[in-house]
Amino acid sequence: MGFAHRPFTLKTYFEMIVRRVSISQEAEALLNSLKAQYKDLIFHQSEGCCDGSAPMCLPKADFFIDETDYYLGSIAGCDFFIAADQFEYWQYSHLYIDLVEGRGSSFSIEIPIGYRFITKAVQALHLTQPAVSIQLKKLQDQFDIPLTEVVGRKIYITDFGYEIAASADRIMNEVLDIKHRAAAHQGRLSGRLKLAIVSTAKYVMPFFLSDFLSRNEDVELEMDVTNKAKVLESLAANEVDFALVSVLPEQLQCEKETLMENRLYLVGPAAAVVSENDDVHLLEGLPLIFREPGSATRRAMEEFINSQELQVNVKMELTSNEAVKQAVIAGLGFSIMPLIGIRNELSSGRLKIIEMPGLPLVTSWNLIWLKGKQPAVVAEAFLKHLRENKASIIEEAFSGF
């Protein structure tokens, strides 16, 4: 979702290089499913071999770390190390671990599944890691006082660095404010639209945003894609205009606009041999993969199982639908999942729906906002756009779904 982002600031960048390494949701999903199978894992970024600079994910007991390896941090509970030569080249960079389809030539354990981890550029800057290091050096050259310092094998932001970052943020916010005012004087819709959506909603929200943003080029989008708890936390703190969820929160008084149905099916790996019949007790003999407590998908799944008075085998719990999907593809179990997030895998034959009485479960995708909240001009315009166009958007983007 190239148009979905949070504003990038100098302070954000400083914090990124201190944190050193992060991981995309898709890569974290696969990593969580691998952890369920292999337990303790480790990442190592070498200076080149086999797949060049691709990171290797290996069982912790199978890889020897020595004094020439630098510890960058942890992603999804897995330690991440980098070879000394590569560290010298990327020491001021933030490494972003992502996932692509295809089989590489390294020994990384995800390769047989048909995926591979890759190290990407710092996407928020649209620059490579070495380019980011060069830009930071040029910024540092403007000052005699250090912005960052390396102590041991860790990098820290200095107090002066934080002051410069805060000043840069104020300047950028003033520039944006001038831009919005100029657009408003010319009669154009301008401002920020702030959204928080649950992870599965990333398959829904872009279709309802695309035309609105195309028509209103001066509108800037801030969209946080995260878990349900953080979405509701942002909504309760009045940090966003809207949230997109499939289950309405009980603890908040909210208004809502229902967008479309959310259908959940029992899903298994394409190679699974399951005797499909009219007996819902089939679930009792399957290893089931659950979402984490608090997830709307888990809640719907548990309510169905409890309503049928079933005793099921909970194989594992994972923290995102992407993680569940990758685990099912890998043959680790079965799950009840939203159809919206598995359309491509069903089309490619990597997953299959298993028919069962009482399924699919049907909930709704709801755009919600705090009751009594006075909407900003941009938020009000977006809500009007949704009400006038949602039927045609659904027909165009989700026909046959």
C-alpha positions in Angstrom: 0.0 0.0 0.0 2.2 2.8 -1.3 -0.2 5.5 -0.4 -0.7 4.3 3.2 1.9 5.6 5.6 2.7 7.6 8.7 4.7 10.9 8.2 8.4 10.2 8.3 10.5 12.5 10.6 14.2 12.9 11.4 13.4 11.7 15.0 11.7 8.6 13.5 14.9 7.9 11.5 17.2 8.4 14.5 15.0 5.9 16.4 15.1 3.5 13.5 18.9 3.4 13.4 19.0 2.8 17.2 16.5 0.0 16.8 18.6 -1.2 13.9 16.4 -3.9 12.5 12.7 -4.5 11.9 10.5 -6.9 10.0 7.5 -6.6 7.7 4.1 -8.2 8.8 4.4 -10.8 6.1 7.9 -11.8 7.0 7.0 -11.9 10.7 4.0 -14.1 9.9 6.2 -16.7 8.2 8.8 -16.4 11.0 6.2 -17.1 13.7 5.1 -20.2 11.9 8.7 -21.4 11.5 9.3 -20.7 15.3 6.3 -23.0 16.0 8.1 -25.7 14.1 11.8 -25.1 15.0 11.5 -23.2 18.3 14.7 -21.1 18.8 15.8 -19.4 15.6 18.5 -16.9 14.8 19.2 -14.5 11.9 22.6 -13.8 10.4 23.4 -11.1 7.7 26.6 -12.0 6.0 28.8 -9.9 3.6 27.9 -12.0 0.7 27.7 -15.7 -0.3 25.1 -17.9 -1.9 22.2 -15.3 -2.2 24.5 -12.3 -1.8 23.4 -10.2 1.2 20.2 -12.1 1.9 19.7 -12.8 5.7 19.8 -16.5 6.8 17.4 -17.8 9.3 18.6 -20.9 11.1 18.0 -22.9 14.2 20.0 -21.2 17.0 21.9 -24.4 17.9 23.1 -24.8 14.3 25.0 -21.5 13.9 28.1 -20.4 15.7 28.4 -16.7 16.6 31.8 -15.3 17.4 33.4 -11.9 18.3 33.4 -10.8 14.6 29.6 -10.7 14.6 27.6 -7.7 15.7 24.3 -8.0 17.5 21.7 -5.6 15.9 18.7 -6.5 17.9 15.7 -8.9 17.9 12.9 -9.3 15.5 9.8 -11.4 16.5 11.9 -12.8 19.4 14.8 -13.9 17.2 18.3 -12.5 17.7 19.7 -10.8 14.6 23.5 -10.6 14.0 25.6 -9.1 11.2 29.1 -9.8 10.0 31.7 -7.2 10.9 32.5 -6.2 7.4 28.9 -5.7 6.5 28.4 -3.7 9.8 31.0 -1.2 8.8 29.2 -0.6 5.5 25.7 -0.4 7.1 26.4 0.8 10.6 24.1 3.9 10.3 21.4 2.1 8.5 18.1 0.5 9.5 17.7 -3.0 8.1 14.2 -4.0 7.1 13.5 -7.7 6.7 10.8 -8.6 4.1 9.5 -11.7 2.3 9.3 -12.6 -1.4 8.2 -15.7 -3.2 10.8 -18.0 -4.8 13.5 -20.4 -3.7 16.9 -18.9 -3.1 20.2 -20.7 -2.9 21.1 -20.2 0.7 20.7 -22.6 3.7 18.0 -20.5 5.3 15.2 -22.7 6.6 12.3 -20.9 4.8 13.7 -21.8 1.4 11.9 -25.2 1.0 8.5 -23.5 1.7 8.9 -21.4 -1.5 9.6 -18.1 0.2 12.8 -16.3 1.1 13.7 -13.5 3.5 15.4 -10.5 2.0 17.0 -7.3 3.4 15.3 -4.2 1.9 16.2 -0.6 1.9 14.7 1.8 4.5 11.4 2.1 2.7 10.2 5.2 4.4 13.2 7.1 2.8 13.1 5.2 -0.5 16.9 4.9 -0.2 19.3 2.0 0.0 21.1 1.4 3.3 24.5 2.8 2.1 22.6 5.9 0.7 21.0 6.5 4.1 24.4 6.3 5.8 25.8 8.9 3.3 22.9 11.2 4.0 23.3 10.9 7.7 27.1 11.7 7.4 26.2 14.8 5.3 23.8 15.9 8.0 26.4 15.4 10.7 29.0 17.4 8.6 26.8 20.5 9.2 27.5 20.3 13.0 30.5 20.2 15.2 28.5 18.4 17.9 27.8 14.7 17.3 24.1 13.7 16.5 24.8 10.0 17.3 27.5 8.0 19.0 28.6 4.4 18.9 29.4 2.8 22.3 30.7 -0.7 22.1 28.6 -2.2 19.3 25.5 -0.1 19.8 24.5 3.3 18.4 22.8 6.0 20.5 21.2 9.4 19.7 22.8 12.3 21.6 20.8 15.0 23.4 21.8 17.4 20.6 20.6 14.8 18.0 17.2 14.8 19.6 17.1 18.6 19.6 18.0 18.8 15.9 15.3 16.2 15.2 12.7 18.1 17.1 13.6 21.3 15.2 13.5 19.5 11.9 10.0 18.1 12.7 8.7 21.6 13.6 10.0 23.0 10.3 8.4 20.1 8.3 5.1 20.6 10.1 5.1 24.3 9.2 5.8 23.5 5.6 2.9 21.0 5.5 0.6 23.6 7.2 1.5 26.2 4.6 0.8 23.6 1.8 -2.7 22.8 3.3 -3.5 26.5 3.7 -2.6 27.3 0.1 -4.7 24.4 -1.2 -7.7 25.5 1.0 -7.4 29.1 -0.4 -7.7 27.6 -3.9 -10.8 25.7 -3.0 -9.2 22.2 -2.8 -9.8 19.7 -0.1 -6.6 19.5 2.0 -5.4 18.1 5.3 -4.7 14.7 6.9 -6.9 11.6 7.1 -5.9 9.5 10.1 -6.9 5.8 10.2 -6.1 2.8 12.4 -7.1 -0.6 11.0 -6.7 -4.2 12.1 -4.2 -6.3 10.1 -6.7 -8.2 8.0 -8.4 -5.0 7.0 -5.4 -4.2 4.8 -7.1 -6.3 2.2 -10.2 -4.1 2.4 -9.3 -0.5 3.2 -7.2 0.3 0.1 -10.1 -0.2 -2.2 -12.2 2.3 -0.3 -9.4 4.9 -0.2 -8.0 4.7 -3.7 -10.5 6.8 -5.6 -10.9 9.4 -2.8 -7.2 10.0 -2.6 -6.9 10.2 -6.4 -9.6 12.9 -6.5 -8.1 14.8 -3.6 -4.3 15.0 -4.2 -3.8 17.4 -1.3 -5.1 15.0 1.3 -2.4 13.1 3.2 -3.1 9.7 4.6 -1.8 8.4 7.9 -2.8 4.8 8.3 -1.6 2.4 11.1 -2.1 -1.3 10.3 -1.8 -3.1 13.6 -3.6 -5.5 16.0 -7.1 -4.9 17.4 -5.8 -3.8 20.9 -3.6 -1.0 19.4 -6.4 0.1 17.0 -8.8 0.6 19.8 -6.1 2.3 21.9 -5.6 4.8 19.1 -9.3 5.3 18.8 -9.9 5.8 22.5 -7.0 8.3 22.7 -8.7 10.3 19.8 -5.5 9.9 17.8 -7.3 8.9 14.6 -10.4 9.9 12.7 -11.6 6.4 12.0 -10.8 2.8 12.8 -11.7 -0.3 10.7 -12.7 -3.4 12.7 -14.9 -6.5 12.2 -16.2 -6.6 15.8 -17.5 -3.5 17.5 -15.8 -2.6 20.8 -17.8 -3.0 23.9 -15.8 -0.6 26.0 -16.2 2.4 23.7 -19.2 4.4 22.6 -18.9 4.6 18.8 -20.7 5.5 15.6 -20.3 3.1 12.7 -20.6 2.8 9.0 -20.8 -0.8 7.8 -18.8 -1.3 4.7 -19.1 -5.0 3.7 -19.5 -8.6 4.9 -16.5 -10.5 6.3 -16.8 -14.3 5.7 -14.7 -16.8 7.5 -14.2 -20.4 6.3 -12.4 -23.5 7.5 -9.1 -23.6 5.5 -6.4 -26.2 5.1 -3.3 -26.8 3.0 -3.9 -27.7 -0.6 -2.3 -31.2 -0.1 -4.5 -32.0 2.9 -6.7 -35.1 2.6 -9.8 -34.4 4.7 -13.1 -36.3 4.5 -15.6 -33.5 3.9 -19.0 -34.4 5.3 -21.9 -33.0 7.1 -20.5 -33.6 10.6 -19.2 -30.6 12.4 -17.3 -32.9 14.7 -14.7 -33.2 12.0 -13.0 -30.2 13.7 -12.3 -32.3 16.7 -9.8 -34.4 14.8 -7.9 -31.6 13.2 -4.9 -29.7 14.5 -6.2 -26.1 14.7 -4.3 -22.9 14.6 -5.8 -20.0 16.6 -5.2 -16.3 16.6 -4.0 -14.6 19.8 -6.5 -13.8 22.6 -8.4 -10.5 21.8 -8.4 -11.1 18.1 -11.8 -10.8 16.4 -11.0 -13.8 14.2 -10.3 -15.9 17.3 -13.5 -14.7 19.0 -15.6 -15.7 16.0 -13.8 -19.1 15.9 -14.2 -19.8 19.6 -17.9 -18.8 19.6 -18.6 -21.2 16.8 -16.7 -24.1 18.5 -18.4 -23.4 21.8 -21.9 -23.2 20.2 -21.3 -26.7 18.7 -19.9 -28.0 22.1 -16.8 -29.3 20.4 -13.5 -30.4 22.1 -10.8 -29.3 19.7 -7.0 -29.7 19.5 -5.4 -26.3 19.7 -2.1 -26.9 17.8 -0.7 -23.3 18.2 -1.6 -19.7 18.6 -0.2 -17.0 16.3 -0.4 -13.2 16.4 -1.6 -12.3 12.9 -3.7 -13.7 10.1 -0.6 -13.7 7.9 1.2 -15.9 10.4 -1.8 -18.3 10.5 -2.0 -18.3 6.7 1.7 -19.2 6.4 1.4 -21.9 9.0 -1.5 -23.5 7.2 0.3 -23.4 3.9 3.3 -25.1 5.5 1.0 -27.9 6.6 1.1 -27.2 10.3 -2.6 -27.3 10.8 -6.1 -25.9 9.9 -7.9 -22.7 10.8 -11.0 -20.7 10.3 -9.9 -17.6 8.4 -11.4 -14.5 6.7 -11.8 -15.2 3.0 -10.7 -11.6 2.2 -7.1 -12.4 3.2 -6.7 -15.7 1.3 -8.1 -15.1 -2.1 -4.8 -15.2 -3.9 -3.8 -18.4 -2.1 -7.1 -20.1 -3.0 -6.7 -19.0 -6.7 -3.1 -20.3 -6.8 -4.1 -23.6 -5.2 -1.9 -23.2 -2.1 -4.9 -23.3 0.2 -8.4 -24.9 0.0 -11.7 -24.3 1.7 -13.1 -27.3 3.6 -16.9 -27.3 3.6 -18.6 -27.7 6.9 -22.1 -27.1 8.4 -22.4 -23.7 10.0 -19.7 -22.1 7.9 -18.9 -19.6 6.7 -19.2 -17.4 9.7 -20.4 -13.9 8.7 -19.4 -10.7 10.4 -19.1 -7.2 9.0 -16.3 -4.7 8.3 -17.2 -1.5 10.2 -15.7 1.9 10.0 -16.1 3.4 13.5 -15.4 6.7 15.2 -15.9 8.0 18.7 -19.5 9.0 19.5 -19.8 12.8 19.7 -16.5 13.4 17.9 -16.7 16.5 15.6 -15.2 15.3 12.3 -12.5 17.3 10.6 -13.3 18.5 7.1 -11.2 15.8 5.4 -12.8 13.0 7.6 -16.3 14.3 6.9 -15.6 14.3 3.2 -14.2 10.8 3.3 -17.3 9.5 5.1 -19.5 11.2 2.6 -17.5 9.5 -0.2 -17.9 6.1 1.4 -21.7 6.4 1.8 -22.1 7.5 -1.8 -19.7 5.1 -3.4 -19.4 2.0 -1.3 -21.9 -0.1 -3.3 -20.0 0.5 -6.6 -16.6 0.0 -4.9 -17.8 -3.4 -3.6 -19.2 -4.4 -7.0 -16.0 -3.4 -8.8 -13.4 -4.7 -6.3 -15.1 -7.7 -4.7 -17.5 -9.0 -7.3 -17.5 -12.8 -7.2 -15.9 -12.7 -3.8 
